[in-house]
Amino acid sequence: MNQRIIVSLILLFSIIVFSQSIALSEQILITEIMYDLDGTDSPNEFVEIFNPSDTDSLNMDGWTIRDRSSTDA
């Protein structure tokens, strides 16, 4: 029983440390969102993404932004 608890704690600690290192190495901020309001058709929609790192570039290949209504599953 004690060995199982120790193994579980080690696994939990490893997951926390690993996820922290990923979060620190590739961090971006979504700083502003301008969306199309109901009843209007404006071409001025945008999402502003900011990379706070002074030296690191971020590979955003494969990232997508999708339009999804509340009824979509």
Residue pairs with C-beta under 8 A, 6 or more apart in sequence:
25 56
26 56
26 58
27 51
27 52
27 53
28 49
28 50
28 51
28 52
28 58
29 49
29 50
29 51
29 52
30 47
30 48
30 49
30 50
31 48
31 49
31 50
32 46
32 47
32 48
33 46
33 47
33 48
34 44
34 45
34 46
34 47
35 45
36 42
36 45
47 65
51 57
51 58
